[in-house]
Amino acid sequence: MKKRRLMRTVAAAVMAVSMLGGCGGSGTQSTTGAGTTAAKAEEGNAADTTAADTAAAADSAPAVEKNYNSTFDVAGAGDVSLDVMITSLGDSDGGPYLRGVMDDYMAMYPNVKLTPVECSMNDLYTTLITQATAGTLPDIFTMTEAYSANCLEMGMSVSNMDQLLGEEYLNGLMPAAVENATVDGTLVYMPWQNNITAMVYRKDLFEEKGIEIPKTWEQFLEAAKALTEDLDGDGKTDRYGCAFAGTRNDSAESRFQTFALTYGCDFVTDNGDGTFTSGFGTPEFKNAMTSFVNMAANQGVTPPGLIETGYSEAYTMIAADQACMFFSASNVLGGIYNANPEMRGKMGSFPMPTAEGVDPVTSFSSVGMTVSSTCKNPEVAADFLKYMTSVENSVTWNEATCRLPVVNDALTAICEKDEAYAGFAEASDSAVIYPAFAGLAELRDICGECWQTVVSENVSIDDAVAAAAAKAEEVATSYSN
């Protein structure tokens, strides 16, 4: 599939980083800050108006007074009830914050009832298929580029998402994020989280040991070996150089897609005639899978139990001083800090290493929300999404979770404050996005099956890669015209 480099202005928007600040604060603290501007505005009006006048004023107030891009008369919409299924609702940091934002919105519009619905990211796609088949889709639900083509094809979401959000709102988002959320000219979902992938690391240990930032995977392995130590002299390793996610789910498998990219491997190629070709049969894919298994399971630089190590296990190991490096989106910093606040000031980030001869590269993806095609009040649903992703709320969301937003003004404010994002900012200059491919989730799962059979079933790399290549080509063919 043809890659498209992100606009260089993306990097320019996030390169202005300065002093290190905190992120990944508790959900309770973050919730307190959500929607405070709207609350203060209502308090001020209450001093001079009756409760009825205040409600009318809030209803007719321009967007700037509401501190978000509101273009619909929500208060005049009558009683509205919306089910909101956002995968972050189940997170220990993002969940309390999002519930606070929902409460703030309902306080601003008493005629609106928002019901949170939890669903993990790993269960999202199967859950949506089940709901769509049964006709029980929630009014608002999480969507990603990995499933956006399927979402459009199955008619899960509204067809006028761009009109519901409005041109002014969309102009305030990263252009690459809007492009990433668009399939065949249709904006399938509202992008929300900026998932540039980079490597987080123990900056203090690198400085202490005089280790230079690795540019290649060979250098990365040498750094990991230098960081792998028996700290108490009992003959057992206490701290490993790195951690890899090896569970068979989209979280780990999407990370491998980025890893393969750093070996020059494109998962799929759009042939331009309605057909697709898998990249799993290429030497680059085999090299990537071989290197992944070697570093993640065979070199002694990672904690044992690769296939049981997922995202949360990996960042917990870093927080517990049991591992030093892990590649992920920026939210991993929030997980680390929440698990161990003493890690603040000790962490840093750098762009993904690459194989010899491969130019710097990483992946850009976005997670967002869309409005169901069965939603009875799509205008209100879109208005809530715009409130949830206002500049103020996006900055506070970052403080709660360390996730980077796609709202330009919020992104600039965050990166001016916290140099922990420097590696993500630098990586954005070499990030690529792909046109939507409906079989992407299937290709990713084939990768997970591939490395797990090698690690747990002692299947040879050659046989596992050959089997993966055959399955991937079937997937590519099945989505070809």
KOLPADO-259978 format. One record per residue (C-alpha): residue in one letter; residue number from 0; x, y, z negated. Coordinates in Angstrom, 1 decimal, always signed. Layout:
{"A" NUM {X Y Z}};
...
//
This chain:
{"M" 0 {+0.0 +0.0 +0.0}};
{"K" 1 {+1.3 +3.4 +0.9}};
{"K" 2 {+2.6 +5.3 -2.1}};
{"R" 3 {+2.0 +9.0 -2.6}};
{"R" 4 {+4.3 +11.1 -4.6}};
{"L" 5 {+2.7 +13.4 -7.2}};
{"M" 6 {+2.9 +17.0 -6.4}};
{"R" 7 {+6.1 +18.5 -7.8}};
{"T" 8 {+3.9 +21.1 -9.5}};
{"V" 9 {+2.8 +18.4 -11.9}};
{"A" 10 {+6.4 +18.2 -13.3}};
{"A" 11 {+6.6 +22.0 -13.4}};
{"A" 12 {+3.4 +22.1 -15.5}};
{"V" 13 {+4.8 +19.8 -18.1}};
{"M" 14 {+8.6 +20.5 -18.2}};
{"A" 15 {+8.3 +23.5 -20.5}};
{"V" 16 {+9.1 +21.6 -23.7}};
{"S" 17 {+10.7 +23.0 -26.8}};
{"M" 18 {+10.7 +22.1 -30.5}};
{"L" 19 {+9.5 +18.8 -31.8}};
{"G" 20 {+6.1 +18.8 -33.4}};
{"G" 21 {+3.8 +16.1 -34.9}};
{"C" 22 {+1.4 +14.0 -33.0}};
{"G" 23 {-0.7 +11.0 -33.8}};
{"G" 24 {-2.3 +12.5 -36.8}};
{"S" 25 {-5.1 +10.9 -38.7}};
{"G" 26 {-8.5 +10.7 -37.1}};
{"T" 27 {-10.0 +12.5 -40.1}};
{"Q" 28 {-7.8 +15.5 -39.6}};
{"S" 29 {-8.4 +15.6 -35.9}};
{"T" 30 {-12.2 +15.4 -36.3}};
{"T" 31 {-12.2 +18.4 -38.5}};
{"G" 32 {-10.7 +20.5 -35.8}};
{"A" 33 {-13.1 +19.4 -33.0}};
{"G" 34 {-15.6 +21.9 -31.9}};
{"T" 35 {-14.6 +24.5 -34.5}};
{"T" 36 {-15.0 +27.4 -32.1}};
{"A" 37 {-18.6 +26.5 -31.4}};
{"A" 38 {-19.3 +26.1 -35.1}};
{"K" 39 {-17.7 +29.5 -35.9}};
{"A" 40 {-19.7 +31.2 -33.2}};
{"E" 41 {-22.9 +29.8 -34.7}};
{"E" 42 {-21.9 +30.9 -38.2}};
{"G" 43 {-21.3 +34.5 -36.9}};
{"N" 44 {-24.7 +34.6 -35.1}};
{"A" 45 {-26.5 +33.4 -38.2}};
{"A" 46 {-25.5 +36.5 -40.1}};
{"D" 47 {-27.6 +38.7 -37.8}};
{"T" 48 {-30.2 +36.5 -36.3}};
{"T" 49 {-32.8 +33.9 -37.3}};
{"A" 50 {-32.2 +30.2 -36.8}};
{"A" 51 {-34.5 +30.3 -33.8}};
{"D" 52 {-32.6 +33.3 -32.3}};
{"T" 53 {-29.3 +31.5 -32.9}};
{"A" 54 {-30.5 +28.4 -31.0}};
{"A" 55 {-31.7 +30.6 -28.1}};
{"A" 56 {-28.4 +32.5 -28.1}};
{"A" 57 {-26.4 +29.2 -28.0}};
{"D" 58 {-28.6 +28.0 -25.2}};
{"S" 59 {-28.1 +31.1 -23.0}};
{"A" 60 {-24.4 +31.8 -24.0}};
{"P" 61 {-22.0 +31.8 -21.1}};
{"A" 62 {-19.3 +29.2 -20.9}};
{"V" 63 {-16.6 +31.4 -22.5}};
{"E" 64 {-18.6 +31.7 -25.7}};
{"K" 65 {-19.1 +28.0 -25.9}};
{"N" 66 {-15.4 +27.6 -25.2}};
{"Y" 67 {-16.0 +25.0 -22.4}};
{"N" 68 {-17.2 +25.0 -18.9}};
{"S" 69 {-21.0 +24.6 -19.5}};
{"T" 70 {-23.1 +25.2 -16.4}};
{"F" 71 {-26.4 +23.4 -17.4}};
{"D" 72 {-29.2 +24.4 -19.8}};
{"V" 73 {-28.8 +21.5 -22.2}};
{"A" 74 {-31.0 +23.0 -24.9}};
{"G" 75 {-33.8 +23.2 -22.4}};
{"A" 76 {-33.5 +19.6 -21.2}};
{"G" 77 {-35.9 +18.3 -23.9}};
{"D" 78 {-35.1 +15.3 -26.0}};
{"V" 79 {-32.1 +13.4 -24.5}};
{"S" 80 {-30.6 +10.1 -25.7}};
{"L" 81 {-27.3 +8.9 -24.2}};
{"D" 82 {-25.3 +5.7 -24.9}};
{"V" 83 {-21.6 +6.5 -24.7}};
{"M" 84 {-19.1 +3.6 -24.1}};
{"I" 85 {-15.6 +4.9 -24.4}};
{"T" 86 {-12.8 +2.3 -25.0}};
{"S" 87 {-11.0 +4.6 -27.4}};
{"L" 88 {-14.0 +4.5 -29.8}};
{"G" 89 {-12.6 +1.4 -31.3}};
{"D" 90 {-9.1 +2.9 -31.9}};
{"S" 91 {-8.1 +3.8 -35.4}};
{"D" 92 {-6.9 +7.2 -34.3}};
{"G" 93 {-9.1 +8.1 -31.3}};
{"G" 94 {-12.3 +6.5 -32.6}};
{"P" 95 {-12.9 +8.9 -35.6}};
{"Y" 96 {-11.9 +11.9 -33.5}};
{"L" 97 {-14.3 +11.0 -30.7}};
{"R" 98 {-17.1 +10.4 -33.1}};
{"G" 99 {-16.4 +13.9 -34.5}};
{"V" 100 {-16.6 +15.4 -31.1}};
{"M" 101 {-19.9 +13.7 -30.5}};
{"D" 102 {-21.2 +15.0 -33.8}};
{"D" 103 {-20.1 +18.5 -32.9}};
{"Y" 104 {-21.9 +18.3 -29.6}};
{"M" 105 {-25.1 +17.1 -31.3}};
{"A" 106 {-24.9 +19.9 -33.8}};
{"M" 107 {-24.6 +22.4 -31.0}};
{"Y" 108 {-27.6 +20.7 -29.2}};
{"P" 109 {-30.0 +19.1 -31.7}};
{"N" 110 {-32.1 +17.8 -28.9}};
{"V" 111 {-29.3 +15.5 -27.8}};
{"K" 112 {-28.6 +12.1 -29.4}};
{"L" 113 {-25.3 +10.4 -28.5}};
{"T" 114 {-24.9 +6.8 -29.5}};
{"P" 115 {-21.3 +5.5 -29.5}};
{"V" 116 {-20.8 +2.0 -28.0}};
{"E" 117 {-17.5 +0.2 -28.6}};
{"C" 118 {-15.7 -1.9 -25.9}};
{"S" 119 {-12.0 -2.7 -25.7}};
{"M" 120 {-10.1 -1.8 -22.6}};
{"N" 121 {-9.2 -5.4 -22.1}};
{"D" 122 {-12.9 -6.3 -22.0}};
{"L" 123 {-14.1 -3.3 -20.0}};
{"Y" 124 {-14.3 -4.8 -16.6}};
{"T" 125 {-16.1 -8.0 -17.5}};
{"T" 126 {-18.4 -6.1 -19.8}};
{"L" 127 {-19.3 -3.6 -17.0}};
{"I" 128 {-20.1 -6.4 -14.5}};
{"T" 129 {-22.3 -8.1 -17.1}};
{"Q" 130 {-24.1 -4.8 -17.8}};
{"A" 131 {-24.5 -3.9 -14.2}};
{"T" 132 {-26.0 -7.3 -13.4}};
{"A" 133 {-28.4 -7.0 -16.3}};
{"G" 134 {-29.3 -3.4 -15.6}};
{"T" 135 {-28.0 -2.3 -19.0}};
{"L" 136 {-25.1 +0.0 -18.1}};
{"P" 137 {-24.6 +2.7 -20.8}};
{"D" 138 {-25.2 +6.3 -19.6}};
{"I" 139 {-21.4 +7.2 -19.9}};
{"F" 140 {-18.6 +4.6 -19.7}};
{"T" 141 {-14.9 +4.4 -19.3}};
{"M" 142 {-13.4 +4.0 -15.8}};
{"T" 143 {-9.9 +3.6 -14.4}};
{"E" 144 {-8.3 +3.6 -11.0}};
{"A" 145 {-7.9 -0.2 -11.2}};
{"Y" 146 {-11.6 -0.7 -11.0}};
{"S" 147 {-12.9 +2.5 -9.4}};
{"A" 148 {-13.3 +0.9 -5.9}};
{"N" 149 {-15.4 -1.9 -7.5}};
{"C" 150 {-17.4 +0.7 -9.4}};
{"L" 151 {-18.2 +2.5 -6.2}};
{"E" 152 {-18.9 -0.6 -4.2}};
{"M" 153 {-21.3 -1.9 -6.9}};
{"G" 154 {-23.1 +1.4 -7.3}};
{"M" 155 {-22.4 +1.6 -11.0}};
{"S" 156 {-21.8 +5.4 -11.1}};
{"V" 157 {-23.5 +8.5 -9.8}};
{"S" 158 {-22.6 +9.5 -6.3}};
{"N" 159 {-22.4 +13.2 -7.1}};
{"M" 160 {-19.9 +13.3 -10.0}};
{"D" 161 {-18.0 +16.2 -8.4}};
{"Q" 162 {-21.2 +18.3 -8.2}};
{"L" 163 {-22.1 +17.5 -11.8}};
{"L" 164 {-18.7 +18.6 -13.0}};
{"G" 165 {-18.5 +21.6 -10.7}};
{"E" 166 {-15.7 +23.1 -8.7}};
{"E" 167 {-14.5 +25.4 -11.5}};
{"Y" 168 {-14.0 +22.6 -13.9}};
{"L" 169 {-12.3 +20.3 -11.4}};
{"N" 170 {-9.9 +23.1 -10.4}};
{"G" 171 {-8.6 +23.1 -14.0}};
{"L" 172 {-7.5 +19.5 -13.7}};
{"M" 173 {-4.2 +18.1 -12.3}};
{"P" 174 {-4.8 +17.6 -8.6}};
{"A" 175 {-3.1 +14.2 -8.7}};
{"A" 176 {-5.6 +13.1 -11.4}};
{"V" 177 {-8.5 +14.1 -9.3}};
{"E" 178 {-7.0 +12.3 -6.3}};
{"N" 179 {-6.4 +9.2 -8.4}};
{"A" 180 {-10.1 +9.1 -9.4}};
{"T" 181 {-11.3 +9.5 -5.9}};
{"V" 182 {-12.2 +6.6 -3.6}};
{"D" 183 {-13.1 +7.1 +0.1}};
{"G" 184 {-13.9 +10.8 -0.5}};
{"T" 185 {-16.1 +10.1 -3.6}};
{"L" 186 {-15.0 +11.2 -7.1}};
{"V" 187 {-15.9 +8.0 -9.0}};
{"Y" 188 {-15.0 +9.2 -12.4}};
{"M" 189 {-13.8 +12.2 -14.4}};
{"P" 190 {-10.1 +11.8 -15.1}};
{"W" 191 {-9.2 +12.4 -18.8}};
{"Q" 192 {-5.9 +10.7 -19.8}};
{"N" 193 {-2.7 +11.3 -18.0}};
{"N" 194 {-1.0 +7.9 -18.1}};
{"I" 195 {+2.5 +8.6 -16.8}};
{"T" 196 {+4.7 +5.7 -17.8}};
{"A" 197 {+8.1 +6.2 -19.4}};
{"M" 198 {+10.4 +4.6 -22.0}};
{"V" 199 {+10.1 +5.6 -25.7}};
{"Y" 200 {+13.2 +5.0 -27.7}};
{"R" 201 {+14.9 +5.5 -31.1}};
{"K" 202 {+16.6 +8.8 -30.3}};
{"D" 203 {+18.3 +8.8 -33.7}};
{"L" 204 {+20.0 +5.4 -33.1}};
{"F" 205 {+21.1 +6.3 -29.6}};
{"E" 206 {+22.8 +9.4 -31.1}};
{"E" 207 {+24.2 +7.5 -34.0}};
{"K" 208 {+25.8 +4.8 -31.7}};
{"G" 209 {+26.7 +7.1 -28.9}};
{"I" 210 {+24.5 +5.3 -26.4}};
{"E" 211 {+23.8 +7.2 -23.1}};
{"I" 212 {+20.3 +7.2 -21.6}};
{"P" 213 {+20.2 +4.2 -19.2}};
{"K" 214 {+19.5 +4.9 -15.6}};
{"T" 215 {+19.4 +1.3 -14.4}};
{"W" 216 {+18.0 -1.9 -15.9}};
{"E" 217 {+21.6 -3.3 -16.2}};
{"Q" 218 {+22.5 -0.3 -18.3}};
{"F" 219 {+19.2 -0.7 -20.2}};
{"L" 220 {+20.1 -4.3 -21.1}};
{"E" 221 {+23.5 -3.2 -22.3}};
{"A" 222 {+21.9 -0.6 -24.5}};
{"A" 223 {+19.4 -3.1 -25.9}};
{"K" 224 {+22.3 -5.5 -26.8}};
{"A" 225 {+24.1 -2.7 -28.6}};
{"L" 226 {+20.9 -1.9 -30.6}};
{"T" 227 {+20.2 -5.6 -31.5}};
{"E" 228 {+21.6 -6.1 -35.0}};
{"D" 229 {+21.7 -8.2 -38.1}};
{"L" 230 {+21.4 -5.4 -40.6}};
{"D" 231 {+21.8 -7.4 -43.9}};
{"G" 232 {+24.4 -9.9 -42.8}};
{"D" 233 {+22.3 -13.0 -43.3}};
{"G" 234 {+22.9 -14.3 -39.8}};
{"K" 235 {+19.5 -13.4 -38.5}};
{"T" 236 {+18.5 -10.5 -36.2}};
{"D" 237 {+16.6 -7.7 -38.1}};
{"R" 238 {+16.4 -5.1 -35.4}};
{"Y" 239 {+16.0 -5.8 -31.6}};
{"G" 240 {+17.0 -3.5 -28.8}};
{"C" 241 {+13.6 -3.5 -27.1}};
{"A" 242 {+10.1 -4.9 -27.0}};
{"F" 243 {+8.1 -6.1 -24.0}};
{"A" 244 {+4.4 -6.7 -23.8}};
{"G" 245 {+3.7 -10.2 -22.5}};
{"T" 246 {+0.1 -11.0 -23.3}};
{"R" 247 {-2.2 -11.9 -20.5}};
{"N" 248 {-4.4 -8.9 -20.3}};
{"D" 249 {-4.5 -5.6 -18.3}};
{"S" 250 {-2.5 -3.7 -20.9}};
{"A" 251 {+0.6 -5.9 -20.4}};
{"E" 252 {-0.1 -6.6 -16.7}};
{"S" 253 {-0.4 -3.0 -15.8}};
{"R" 254 {+3.0 -2.3 -17.4}};
{"F" 255 {+4.5 -5.1 -15.3}};
{"Q" 256 {+3.1 -3.3 -12.2}};
{"T" 257 {+5.2 -0.3 -13.1}};
{"F" 258 {+8.2 -2.5 -13.9}};
{"A" 259 {+7.9 -4.1 -10.4}};
{"L" 260 {+7.8 -0.6 -8.9}};
{"T" 261 {+11.2 +0.1 -10.4}};
{"Y" 262 {+12.5 -2.9 -8.4}};
{"G" 263 {+11.1 -1.5 -5.1}};
{"C" 264 {+8.0 -3.7 -5.1}};
{"D" 265 {+4.6 -2.5 -4.0}};
{"F" 266 {+1.9 -4.8 -5.2}};
{"V" 267 {-0.1 -4.4 -2.0}};
{"T" 268 {+0.3 -2.6 +1.4}};
{"D" 269 {-2.6 -1.0 +3.3}};
{"N" 270 {-1.9 -1.9 +6.9}};
{"G" 271 {-4.1 +1.0 +8.2}};
{"D" 272 {-6.5 -1.2 +10.0}};
{"G" 273 {-8.7 -2.3 +7.1}};
{"T" 274 {-6.4 -5.2 +6.1}};
{"F" 275 {-4.0 -5.5 +3.2}};
{"T" 276 {-0.8 -7.4 +2.6}};
{"S" 277 {+0.4 -8.6 -0.8}};
{"G" 278 {+3.9 -7.7 -1.9}};
{"F" 279 {+4.3 -10.8 -4.1}};
{"G" 280 {+6.1 -12.7 -1.4}};
{"T" 281 {+8.9 -10.2 -1.1}};
{"P" 282 {+12.4 -10.5 -2.6}};
{"E" 283 {+11.7 -7.4 -4.7}};
{"F" 284 {+8.8 -9.1 -6.5}};
{"K" 285 {+10.9 -12.2 -7.2}};
{"N" 286 {+13.7 -10.0 -8.5}};
{"A" 287 {+11.3 -8.0 -10.7}};
{"M" 288 {+9.7 -11.1 -12.2}};
{"T" 289 {+13.1 -12.8 -12.7}};
{"S" 290 {+14.5 -9.8 -14.5}};
{"F" 291 {+11.4 -9.3 -16.6}};
{"V" 292 {+11.4 -12.8 -17.9}};
{"N" 293 {+15.2 -12.7 -18.4}};
{"M" 294 {+15.1 -9.5 -20.4}};
{"A" 295 {+11.9 -10.1 -22.2}};
{"A" 296 {+12.5 -13.7 -23.3}};
{"N" 297 {+16.0 -15.0 -22.6}};
{"Q" 298 {+18.6 -12.4 -23.6}};
{"G" 299 {+17.9 -12.2 -27.3}};
{"V" 300 {+17.2 -8.5 -27.3}};
{"T" 301 {+13.5 -8.8 -27.9}};
{"P" 302 {+11.6 -10.2 -30.8}};
{"P" 303 {+10.5 -13.8 -30.3}};
{"G" 304 {+7.0 -14.6 -29.1}};
{"L" 305 {+6.7 -12.7 -25.8}};
{"I" 306 {+3.4 -14.1 -24.7}};
{"E" 307 {+1.8 -13.2 -28.1}};
{"T" 308 {+3.3 -9.6 -28.0}};
{"G" 309 {+0.8 -7.0 -26.8}};
{"Y" 310 {+0.8 -3.3 -26.9}};
{"S" 311 {-0.1 -2.9 -30.6}};
{"E" 312 {+2.4 -5.6 -31.7}};
{"A" 313 {+5.1 -3.8 -29.7}};
{"Y" 314 {+4.6 -0.4 -31.2}};
{"T" 315 {+4.2 -1.9 -34.7}};
{"M" 316 {+7.7 -3.4 -34.3}};
{"I" 317 {+9.2 -0.1 -33.4}};
{"A" 318 {+7.4 +1.6 -36.3}};
{"A" 319 {+8.7 -1.1 -38.6}};
{"D" 320 {+12.3 -0.6 -37.4}};
{"Q" 321 {+12.3 -4.0 -35.7}};
{"A" 322 {+12.6 -2.8 -32.1}};
{"C" 323 {+14.0 +0.3 -30.5}};
{"M" 324 {+12.6 +0.7 -26.9}};
{"F" 325 {+9.3 +0.1 -25.2}};
{"F" 326 {+7.8 +1.4 -22.0}};
{"S" 327 {+4.3 +2.8 -22.1}};
{"A" 328 {+2.1 +5.9 -21.7}};
{"S" 329 {+2.6 +8.7 -24.2}};
{"N" 330 {-0.1 +7.4 -26.6}};
{"V" 331 {+2.4 +4.8 -27.9}};
{"L" 332 {+4.0 +7.6 -29.9}};
{"G" 333 {+0.7 +8.1 -31.7}};
{"G" 334 {+0.6 +4.4 -32.6}};
{"I" 335 {+4.2 +4.5 -33.9}};
{"Y" 336 {+3.6 +7.6 -36.0}};
{"N" 337 {+0.4 +6.4 -37.4}};
{"A" 338 {+2.0 +3.1 -38.5}};
{"N" 339 {+5.0 +4.9 -39.9}};
{"P" 340 {+5.0 +8.7 -40.3}};
{"E" 341 {+8.7 +8.6 -41.0}};
{"M" 342 {+9.4 +7.9 -37.4}};
{"R" 343 {+8.5 +11.5 -36.5}};
{"G" 344 {+11.7 +13.2 -35.4}};
{"K" 345 {+13.4 +9.9 -34.7}};
{"M" 346 {+11.7 +9.1 -31.4}};
{"G" 347 {+12.3 +10.3 -27.8}};
{"S" 348 {+11.4 +9.3 -24.3}};
{"F" 349 {+13.2 +9.0 -21.0}};
{"P" 350 {+12.2 +8.0 -17.4}};
{"M" 351 {+12.0 +4.4 -16.4}};
{"P" 352 {+15.3 +2.7 -15.5}};
{"T" 353 {+15.4 +1.2 -12.0}};
{"A" 354 {+17.2 -1.6 -10.2}};
{"E" 355 {+20.4 -0.8 -8.4}};
{"G" 356 {+19.7 +1.0 -5.2}};
{"V" 357 {+16.1 +2.0 -6.2}};
{"D" 358 {+15.4 +5.7 -6.6}};
{"P" 359 {+13.8 +6.9 -9.8}};
{"V" 360 {+10.2 +6.0 -9.8}};
{"T" 361 {+7.3 +5.4 -12.2}};
{"S" 362 {+3.5 +5.1 -12.0}};
{"F" 363 {+0.8 +7.6 -12.5}};
{"S" 364 {-2.7 +6.4 -13.5}};
{"S" 365 {-5.6 +7.9 -15.2}};
{"V" 366 {-8.3 +6.8 -17.6}};
{"G" 367 {-11.6 +8.7 -17.6}};
{"M" 368 {-15.3 +8.5 -17.8}};
{"T" 369 {-18.2 +8.3 -15.4}};
{"V" 370 {-21.9 +8.7 -15.5}};
{"S" 371 {-24.0 +5.7 -14.8}};
{"S" 372 {-26.2 +5.6 -11.7}};
{"T" 373 {-29.1 +4.6 -14.1}};
{"C" 374 {-28.6 +7.6 -16.4}};
{"K" 375 {-31.8 +9.6 -16.7}};
{"N" 376 {-30.0 +12.8 -17.7}};
{"P" 377 {-26.8 +12.9 -15.7}};
{"E" 378 {-26.5 +16.7 -16.0}};
{"V" 379 {-26.4 +16.5 -19.8}};
{"A" 380 {-24.0 +13.5 -19.7}};
{"A" 381 {-21.6 +15.6 -17.5}};
{"D" 382 {-22.0 +18.6 -19.8}};
{"F" 383 {-20.9 +16.5 -22.8}};
{"L" 384 {-17.9 +15.2 -20.8}};
{"K" 385 {-16.8 +18.7 -20.0}};
{"Y" 386 {-17.2 +19.7 -23.7}};
{"M" 387 {-15.2 +16.6 -24.8}};
{"T" 388 {-12.4 +17.5 -22.4}};
{"S" 389 {-12.2 +21.3 -23.0}};
{"V" 390 {-8.8 +22.8 -23.5}};
{"E" 391 {-9.2 +23.0 -27.3}};
{"N" 392 {-10.5 +19.5 -27.6}};
{"S" 393 {-7.9 +18.1 -25.2}};
{"V" 394 {-5.1 +19.6 -27.4}};
{"T" 395 {-6.7 +18.2 -30.6}};
{"W" 396 {-7.1 +14.8 -28.8}};
{"N" 397 {-3.4 +14.8 -28.2}};
{"E" 398 {-2.7 +15.6 -31.9}};
{"A" 399 {-4.9 +12.6 -32.8}};
{"T" 400 {-3.6 +10.1 -30.3}};
{"C" 401 {-0.5 +11.5 -28.6}};
{"R" 402 {-2.2 +10.9 -25.2}};
{"L" 403 {-1.5 +13.5 -22.6}};
{"P" 404 {-4.6 +15.1 -20.9}};
{"V" 405 {-5.1 +16.0 -17.3}};
{"V" 406 {-6.4 +19.4 -18.2}};
{"N" 407 {-3.7 +21.8 -16.9}};
{"D" 408 {-3.9 +24.4 -19.7}};
{"A" 409 {-4.0 +21.8 -22.4}};
{"L" 410 {-1.1 +19.9 -20.9}};
{"T" 411 {+1.1 +23.1 -20.8}};
{"A" 412 {+0.3 +23.9 -24.4}};
{"I" 413 {+1.2 +20.5 -25.6}};
{"C" 414 {+4.5 +20.2 -23.8}};
{"E" 415 {+5.5 +23.7 -24.9}};
{"K" 416 {+5.1 +22.5 -28.5}};
{"D" 417 {+6.6 +19.0 -28.6}};
{"E" 418 {+9.9 +17.8 -26.9}};
{"A" 419 {+9.0 +14.2 -27.6}};
{"Y" 420 {+7.2 +14.3 -24.3}};
{"A" 421 {+10.4 +15.4 -22.4}};
{"G" 422 {+10.9 +11.9 -20.8}};
{"F" 423 {+7.3 +11.8 -19.6}};
{"A" 424 {+7.6 +15.3 -18.2}};
{"E" 425 {+10.8 +14.4 -16.3}};
{"A" 426 {+9.3 +11.1 -15.1}};
{"S" 427 {+6.3 +12.9 -13.6}};
{"D" 428 {+8.6 +14.3 -10.9}};
{"S" 429 {+9.1 +10.8 -9.5}};
{"A" 430 {+5.6 +9.3 -10.2}};
{"V" 431 {+3.5 +7.7 -7.5}};
{"I" 432 {-0.1 +6.9 -7.1}};
{"Y" 433 {-1.8 +4.4 -4.8}};
{"P" 434 {-5.1 +4.5 -2.8}};
{"A" 435 {-7.7 +2.5 -4.7}};
{"F" 436 {-7.6 -1.3 -4.0}};
{"A" 437 {-10.6 -3.3 -5.3}};
{"G" 438 {-8.5 -6.3 -6.1}};
{"L" 439 {-5.9 -4.6 -8.2}};
{"A" 440 {-7.1 -6.1 -11.5}};
{"E" 441 {-6.9 -9.6 -9.9}};
{"L" 442 {-3.3 -9.0 -8.7}};
{"R" 443 {-2.3 -7.8 -12.1}};
{"D" 444 {-3.7 -11.0 -13.7}};
{"I" 445 {-1.8 -13.2 -11.3}};
{"C" 446 {+1.4 -11.5 -12.7}};
{"G" 447 {+0.4 -12.3 -16.3}};
{"E" 448 {-0.2 -15.9 -15.3}};
{"C" 449 {+3.1 -16.1 -13.5}};
{"W" 450 {+5.4 -15.0 -16.4}};
{"Q" 451 {+3.3 -17.0 -19.0}};
{"T" 452 {+3.7 -20.2 -17.1}};
{"V" 453 {+7.5 -19.7 -16.9}};
{"V" 454 {+7.8 -18.8 -20.6}};
{"S" 455 {+5.3 -21.2 -22.2}};
{"E" 456 {+5.1 -24.1 -19.7}};
{"N" 457 {+8.8 -24.2 -18.4}};
{"V" 458 {+7.7 -23.7 -14.8}};
{"S" 459 {+10.7 -22.5 -12.7}};
{"I" 460 {+10.7 -18.9 -11.6}};
{"D" 461 {+10.8 -20.1 -8.0}};
{"D" 462 {+7.7 -22.2 -8.4}};
{"A" 463 {+5.8 -19.6 -10.4}};
{"V" 464 {+6.6 -16.8 -8.0}};
{"A" 465 {+5.6 -19.0 -5.0}};
{"A" 466 {+2.3 -19.8 -6.6}};
{"A" 467 {+1.7 -16.1 -7.5}};
{"A" 468 {+2.5 -15.1 -3.9}};
{"A" 469 {+0.0 -17.5 -2.5}};
{"K" 470 {-2.8 -16.4 -4.8}};
{"A" 471 {-2.0 -12.7 -4.3}};
{"E" 472 {-2.2 -13.1 -0.5}};
{"E" 473 {-5.6 -14.7 -0.9}};
{"V" 474 {-6.7 -11.7 -2.9}};
{"A" 475 {-5.3 -9.3 -0.3}};
{"T" 476 {-7.0 -11.2 +2.5}};
{"S" 477 {-10.4 -11.4 +0.7}};
{"Y" 478 {-10.5 -7.6 +0.5}};
{"S" 479 {-9.5 -7.1 +4.1}};
{"N" 480 {-12.1 -6.3 +6.8}};
//
